Amino acid sequence: MSDNLIEEDNKENTATLEKIAGDAVEQMAQAYMVQDEAVSPQGNDAQPVEDVPIAGNKPANVPAKFWDAQSNAIRIGALVQSYSELERKLSGSMPKPETDEDRMAVLRMLGMPESPDGYDVDVSHGLFDVD
């Protein structure tokens, strides 16, 4: 009997979390639709994004920086801002080198010497020689 109650409670909690997650995604989508792509979600022309209240304790998969313990809610505005920063950083990543020349330029920037003689290899232990 208690197993059935636990299973029903788990189903209800799962359904509640799925609804909250869906609502959060909808709010984030709305926040992005009302602003220009060049403006951050917290910019002047962005509509405020409401927090999503949760019944019960903080979900385990919600980081503390996105949880408002006073109102028992997920901080959607902070979540959207963090996501935007992540997108901005990743879009500024260095592109994959297309040619061998580009690849060599990247390797040199990372510290590869111009020739094998540029490496400082210590073989004083005697197990092998420089080849």
N, C-alpha and C positions, 0 to 999 in steps of 0.2 A: 504494500500500500504506500509506504513512504517513498519507495523508488518511483512510483507513478507521479507523486506530488513533486519530487525533485525534477523528474523529466519534464513535467508540465511547466514548472518554474523556469527551467533552463530554456525551453522553447519560447516562453514569454519574454525572458531577458534577451534572447537572441533576436527575436522580432523587434523588440524595442531598440536595441543597438543598431540593427539594420535600418530602421526608420530614421534614427538620429543621424547615422552616417549618410543616408540618402538626402536628408534635409541639409546636412552640412555641405555636401557636394553641390546641391542646388543653390545654396546661399553663396558659395564660392563662385559658381558659374554666373550668378546674377551680378556679383561684385565685379567680375571681369567684363561683363557685357555693358555695364554702365560707364566704363572708363576707356580712355585711349590706351593702346598697348604700351605706349612709352611712359605712362604714369603708373607709379606703384599703387597697390591696393589701398594704401593709406593716404594717397594723394588727395589734392583739394577737390577733384571732381568725382572721386569715388564715393559711392553710397556707403553709409555705415553698415557693417555686417554684425548682426546680432549673435550673441553667444547662444549655444545650444544647451539648455538645462538637461541634466541627467537625474533620473530617480535612482538613488542608491549611491554607492561609492564610485570613486574615479575608476574608469575602465583601465585595466592593466596596460593596454597598448597605447594609451594617451600619455605622451611625455609631460612632465610636471610643468614645463614652460607654457603648455597649451591648456592647463587646467586652472580654473578659478575655484579655489576651495570655498570661498565665502558664498558664492552663489551656486556652487555645485554644478558648474557648467563648463563645457569645452569652449575655449577662447578662439572662436573662428577667425576673428580679425588677425590675431597673432599667427594663426596657422596659415592664412592666406599670405601674409607678409613674408613669413619664412619661406613658403613655397616660391614666391616671386624672387626672393633673393637667391634661392638655389638655382632657379632657371637662369637668372642673370649671370651667376658665376659659371654655370655649365656652358652657357652660350658663348662665353669668352674664352673657353678652353682652346688650346692650340690644336689646329686641325691635323689629321694624320698626314705625314709626308707622302706626296704622290710619286716623286721621282727618287732615284738613288742619290742625286745631288742634295735634295731636300733632307733625305734621311741622314746623310753624312753631316749636314749643317746642324741638325738637331743633336746628333751624337757628340759633335764637337762642343756644342753649348752645354752638354751634360758632363763634359770633362774628358772625352776621349782624346788621347794625344794624336798628333799628326802621323806618327809612325809607331811600330811596335817597340822601338827603342825608347820611346817616351814613357813606357810603363816602368814602375819601380818594383821589380820582382826580387824578393829575397829567397835565394836558394841555398843559404848557408847551412841548412840542415843536412845536405848531402844526399837526400833521397832522389833528387833529379836535378838536371841541368837546364839552363835556358836553351830553348830550341828555336 
